[in-house]
Amino acid sequence: MYIMKIYFLTIILFLAGGSMSLAQDVRVKDPDADKSAAELTAQRHSKAMLPYKPAEKFRGDTVSYLEYNYVIRSVQYKGRTAGEILKELEYPVLYIVEVASKRDPGSQRVITRLGLSVRQKGEKPSVLKDYYIVIFFEKPPLLDDYEKVASIPHSDNTEVFTPKVYDFLKDMKVSNISFNEFLVRDPEILELGRQARKAEKERMDRGRRK
């Protein structure tokens, strides 16, 4: 699961202009694959600037609504605040399904990504099945500060999305936004994922042969 998240994050950063490593890795190994990646990326960039579509346009298909607005168009949210995004989001956030963190250079834990669930699928919350958006921050907040306001448990290590949590997040600028990667359907994103996995496997194979 962790490896799948790494691949998907690589794709999201690549589409947002944050990394060119995928195209560079593919170009070294296979010119034809590089052309395919370049064509796919051009298509993604053209779609990335499409306008927001309200939920009613998707006729109840929540996955398509979230994927179109918050994956395909994700580059448009860079630099906006979490509050602006949540005001636009047409589904209420029910609970926080995922809090990922890491240690910063000062050895403090900061939040790297936050999963805000709008629909629970199944008997209990699940990062595999739930419908949720994922927010990445320009200046990741301290995990300790977050835990001071996220004090009401929902279930299975999730927290209720309270007004206190909203106030904590609302003015923070977003570096990227995404959707549950396990539910992505867009064929171009899936193809970029396949190419990313191939490039990563080749990189690892080269490393083992050295």
C-alpha distance (Angstrom), angle and dihedral (degrees) to the residues before:
residue distance angle dihedral
M1 . . .
Y2 3.83 . .
I3 3.83 91.4 .
M4 3.81 91.3 50.2
K5 3.81 89.4 53.4
I6 3.81 90.6 51.4
Y7 3.82 91.4 52.3
F8 3.79 93.1 48.1
L9 3.79 93.2 46.1
T10 3.82 88.8 51.9
I11 3.80 89.5 54.8
I12 3.81 93.7 47.5
L13 3.81 92.3 50.2
F14 3.81 90.1 46.0
L15 3.81 92.8 52.1
A16 3.79 90.5 47.3
G17 3.79 92.1 53.1
G18 3.80 93.5 -107.8
S19 3.80 96.8 119.5
M20 3.78 139.1 19.8
S21 3.80 94.8 -174.4
L22 3.80 94.3 109.1
A23 3.81 94.5 56.9
Q24 3.81 90.8 43.2
D25 3.81 93.8 50.7
V26 3.80 92.5 47.5
R27 3.80 92.6 45.6
V28 3.80 92.1 57.5
K29 3.79 93.4 53.6
D30 3.78 107.3 32.6
P31 3.85 128.5 12.1
D32 3.80 91.3 -163.5
A33 3.78 91.2 53.0
D34 3.80 88.9 48.4
K35 3.79 90.4 54.8
S36 3.78 90.0 50.7
A37 3.80 91.1 49.6
A38 3.81 91.4 48.2
E39 3.80 92.1 50.1
L40 3.79 91.7 47.5
T41 3.79 91.4 48.5
A42 3.81 92.0 50.3
Q43 3.79 89.4 52.0
R44 3.80 90.9 48.3
H45 3.80 92.2 50.5
S46 3.79 91.7 50.3
K47 3.81 90.5 51.1
A48 3.80 92.2 43.5
M49 3.80 91.5 72.6
L50 3.78 95.7 51.7
P51 3.82 116.1 122.7
Y52 3.79 124.4 -96.9
K53 3.81 114.4 -88.2
P54 3.81 119.9 -148.0
A55 3.80 119.4 -126.1
E56 3.81 92.6 -108.8
K57 3.82 89.5 67.7
F58 3.82 89.3 64.5
R59 3.81 94.9 53.8
G60 3.78 96.2 -133.5
D61 3.81 96.4 -39.6
T62 3.80 98.2 132.1
V63 3.81 94.4 176.1
S64 3.81 92.2 56.8
Y65 3.81 91.2 46.0
L66 3.81 92.3 52.7
E67 3.81 95.0 40.9
Y68 3.81 94.5 49.1
N69 3.79 97.0 44.7
Y70 3.81 101.5 34.5
V71 3.81 104.8 29.8
I72 3.79 107.6 27.4
R73 3.85 91.8 37.9
S74 3.80 96.4 32.2
V75 3.82 94.4 119.7
Q76 3.81 89.4 67.4
Y77 3.80 91.9 65.6
K78 3.79 97.1 56.7
G79 3.80 108.5 120.2
R80 3.79 95.1 13.6
T81 3.79 120.2 117.5
A82 3.77 124.4 -105.0
G83 3.81 87.7 -120.4
E84 3.81 92.1 58.3
I85 3.79 91.2 50.6
L86 3.80 94.2 47.3
K87 3.80 91.2 49.7
E88 3.80 89.4 54.4
L89 3.81 94.5 44.8
E90 3.79 106.6 99.0
Y91 3.78 96.2 -152.3
P92 3.82 123.3 70.0
V93 3.79 116.1 -116.2
L94 3.80 107.4 -115.2
Y95 3.78 101.3 -173.5
I96 3.79 144.2 -28.2
V97 3.79 107.4 -91.3
E98 3.80 98.8 179.2
V99 3.79 137.1 28.1
A100 3.81 114.0 178.1
S101 3.79 120.2 -174.6
K102 3.80 142.6 174.1
R103 3.80 137.9 -174.3
D104 3.79 116.3 -92.2
P105 3.84 123.2 -144.9
G106 3.81 88.4 -85.1
S107 3.83 90.6 56.2
Q108 3.80 92.8 -111.4
R109 3.78 118.7 132.2
V110 3.82 113.8 -115.3
I111 3.80 129.4 -174.9
T112 3.80 112.4 -105.3
R113 3.82 97.5 180.0
L114 3.77 138.1 3.1
G115 3.80 123.8 -157.4
L116 3.82 114.6 -150.3
S117 3.79 111.5 -165.7
V118 3.79 121.0 -147.1
R119 3.79 96.6 174.3
Q120 3.78 133.5 25.7
K121 3.80 115.0 -143.7
G122 3.76 113.2 -162.7
E123 3.77 134.2 6.7
K124 3.81 94.9 -53.7
P125 3.82 138.3 18.6
S126 3.80 115.0 -73.5
V127 3.81 133.6 -176.4
L128 3.81 86.5 -152.4
K129 3.81 99.3 52.0
D130 3.80 110.2 20.0
Y131 3.78 122.1 100.9
Y132 3.80 105.4 -121.1
I133 3.77 143.2 144.0
V134 3.79 121.3 -127.8
I135 3.80 120.9 -141.1
F136 3.81 125.6 -158.7
F137 3.81 118.5 -166.7
E138 3.81 131.8 -136.1
K139 3.81 88.6 -143.0
P140 3.82 106.2 24.9
P141 3.81 111.0 -137.4
L142 3.78 122.1 -125.5
L143 3.79 113.3 -94.0
D144 3.81 89.9 -136.8
D145 3.82 91.0 57.4
Y146 3.80 91.2 48.5
E147 3.80 92.6 49.6
K148 3.79 90.4 55.4
V149 3.82 90.7 65.2
A150 3.83 100.3 29.2
S151 3.78 93.9 69.2
I152 3.81 102.8 129.1
P153 3.83 111.9 88.5
H154 3.81 119.0 -142.2
S155 3.81 102.4 -175.1
D156 3.79 139.6 -65.8
N157 3.82 96.0 21.4
T158 3.81 94.4 -45.4
E159 3.80 127.1 123.4
V160 3.78 131.6 -139.5
F161 3.80 112.6 -108.4
T162 3.79 97.6 -120.6
P163 3.83 130.0 178.8
K164 3.81 86.9 -104.4
V165 3.80 90.8 58.4
Y166 3.81 90.8 47.0
D167 3.83 91.2 51.1
F168 3.81 89.4 49.2
L169 3.82 92.4 53.5
K170 3.80 105.3 30.8
D171 3.82 99.6 89.2
M172 3.80 96.8 40.2
K173 3.79 114.9 110.4
V174 3.78 118.4 -124.7
S175 3.81 122.9 -129.5
N176 3.78 93.2 -172.4
I177 3.78 143.2 -12.9
S178 3.77 133.0 -152.9
F179 3.80 145.4 160.7
N180 3.81 134.7 -116.6
E181 3.82 99.8 -57.6
F182 3.79 92.4 -151.9
L183 3.81 91.0 66.0
V184 3.81 100.4 45.9
R185 3.81 112.8 132.0
D186 3.81 104.6 172.7
P187 3.84 105.7 119.9
E188 3.81 94.7 -146.6
I189 3.80 92.4 53.0
L190 3.80 90.3 46.3
E191 3.81 90.1 50.9
L192 3.79 91.3 50.1
G193 3.79 86.7 50.9
R194 3.79 90.6 53.0
Q195 3.80 90.7 50.3
A196 3.81 91.2 47.0
R197 3.80 91.1 52.9
K198 3.79 90.8 48.3
A199 3.80 92.5 48.7
E200 3.81 91.8 47.6
K201 3.80 92.1 49.1
E202 3.81 90.6 50.7
R203 3.80 90.9 48.2
M204 3.80 91.1 51.4
D205 3.82 91.4 46.4
R206 3.81 90.5 52.6
G207 3.78 89.6 50.0
R208 3.81 92.0 52.6
R209 3.81 92.1 49.8
K210 3.82 93.2 54.7
